[in-house]
């Protein structure tokens, strides 16, 4: 059974994002609980919501949530996998990317390689559950070990890791 968080859920990212007219992507949106929090708490110009939404119920719930809060003009729904959607974005075009999807080593490794170039300098990429999933942690630690031009910060309460592109 799928466990879904229907209530708005604020994350560590909301405390880290500054600036105006931010453009970002959330990958693994489910019913939009975190997307709603981003839209409420940050100055978002455009938020791309990326999820294959294999079940229409979850897609409909998310879309209804965003519509009911008046954020349709700030969002774009992309009903594709992460790797399908990445081709839509130019390098250096996003202020942030938030991942809340598959946590296995292969998926996270592929996502890092594909999405990190899409960040602007000064932008950040975030993974939810960094310390909770060994495969995710290993892939991110490997990136941090061999990557260049970044700084990272970990929040123990939300279990999110934020990697800033310098």
C-alpha positions in Angstrom: 0.0 0.0 0.0 1.3 3.4 -0.9 1.7 5.8 2.1 0.8 9.3 1.1 1.1 12.5 3.1 -2.0 14.6 2.3 -1.3 17.5 4.7 0.9 20.4 3.7 4.5 19.5 4.5 7.1 22.1 5.0 10.7 21.0 4.5 14.2 22.4 5.2 14.3 23.8 1.6 11.8 26.5 2.5 14.2 27.9 5.1 17.1 27.9 2.6 15.5 29.5 -0.5 16.0 33.2 -0.8 15.5 35.5 -3.7 12.6 36.6 -5.8 10.9 35.0 -8.8 12.4 31.6 -8.2 12.1 28.9 -10.9 12.3 25.3 -9.7 11.2 21.7 -10.1 9.9 19.2 -7.7 10.4 15.6 -8.8 8.2 13.1 -7.1 5.2 15.2 -6.3 2.6 12.7 -5.2 -0.4 14.7 -4.0 1.5 18.0 -3.8 1.9 18.5 0.0 5.4 19.8 -0.4 4.7 21.7 -3.6 1.9 23.6 -1.7 4.4 24.5 1.1 6.9 25.8 -1.5 4.3 27.9 -3.1 3.1 29.3 0.2 6.5 30.0 1.8 8.8 31.0 -1.1 8.7 33.6 -3.8 8.1 31.2 -6.7 7.7 32.4 -10.2 7.4 29.0 -11.7 7.3 25.5 -10.2 7.5 22.5 -12.4 5.8 19.5 -10.9 7.2 16.3 -12.3 5.8 12.9 -11.6 4.5 10.1 -13.8 1.4 9.9 -11.6 0.6 6.3 -12.4 -2.6 6.6 -10.5 -5.1 9.3 -11.7 -6.4 9.8 -8.1 -3.1 11.2 -6.9 -2.7 13.4 -10.0 -6.2 14.7 -9.6 -5.7 15.4 -5.9 -2.5 17.3 -6.6 -4.0 19.3 -9.4 -7.1 20.1 -7.3 -4.9 21.2 -4.4 -2.9 23.6 -6.5 -6.0 24.9 -8.3 -7.9 25.5 -5.0 -5.0 27.5 -3.6 -4.8 29.7 -6.7 -1.4 28.6 -7.9 -2.1 27.3 -11.3 -0.5 30.3 -13.0 2.8 29.5 -11.1 2.9 25.7 -11.8 3.3 23.4 -14.8 2.4 19.7 -14.4 4.7 17.4 -16.3 3.4 13.8 -16.1 6.7 12.1 -16.9 9.5 10.3 -15.2 12.5 12.4 -14.0 14.6 11.2 -16.9 11.9 11.9 -19.5 11.3 15.4 -18.2 15.0 16.5 -17.8 15.3 17.0 -21.6 12.7 19.9 -21.3 15.1 22.0 -19.3 18.2 24.0 -20.4 21.4 23.9 -18.5 21.7 26.7 -15.9 17.9 27.4 -15.9 16.7 26.3 -12.4 17.1 27.9 -9.0 16.3 24.7 -7.2 15.4 21.0 -7.7 13.7 19.0 -5.0 13.7 15.2 -5.2 11.2 13.1 -3.4 11.0 9.9 -5.5 12.8 6.6 -5.8 15.7 6.4 -3.3 17.8 3.6 -4.7 21.4 4.1 -5.7 20.9 3.8 -9.5 18.0 6.3 -9.7 19.8 8.9 -7.5 23.1 8.5 -9.4 21.3 9.0 -12.8 19.3 12.0 -11.4 22.4 13.7 -10.1 24.2 13.4 -13.4 21.1 14.5 -15.4 19.7 17.3 -13.3 22.7 19.0 -11.6 23.7 20.8 -14.9 20.2 22.3 -15.0 21.0 24.4 -11.8 22.0 28.0 -12.0 25.2 28.9 -10.1 23.9 29.6 -6.6 21.0 27.1 -7.1 20.5 24.0 -5.0 19.4 20.5 -5.3 17.7 18.7 -2.4 16.9 15.1 -1.5 14.4 14.1 1.1 15.3 11.2 3.3 19.1 11.4 2.8 20.0 9.5 6.0 17.0 7.1 5.7 18.0 5.3 2.4 21.4 3.7 2.1 21.3 3.7 -1.7 20.5 7.4 -1.8 23.1 8.2 0.7 25.8 6.3 -1.1 25.0 7.9 -4.5 25.0 11.4 -3.0 28.1 10.8 -0.9 29.8 9.6 -4.1 28.8 12.7 -5.9 30.0 14.9 -3.0 33.3 13.0 -3.0 34.1 13.5 -6.7 32.0 16.6 -7.5 33.4 20.1 -7.7 32.0 23.6 -7.0 29.4 22.9 -4.4 28.7 23.2 -0.7 26.2 21.0 1.2 24.2 21.3 4.4 22.2 18.5 6.1 19.1 19.0 8.2 18.7 16.2 10.8 15.1 17.0 11.6 13.7 16.9 8.0 16.4 14.4 6.9 17.0 16.6 3.8 20.4 17.4 2.3 20.8 20.6 0.3 23.6 20.8 -2.2 24.4 24.4 -3.5 26.1 24.8 -6.9 28.9 27.4 -6.6 
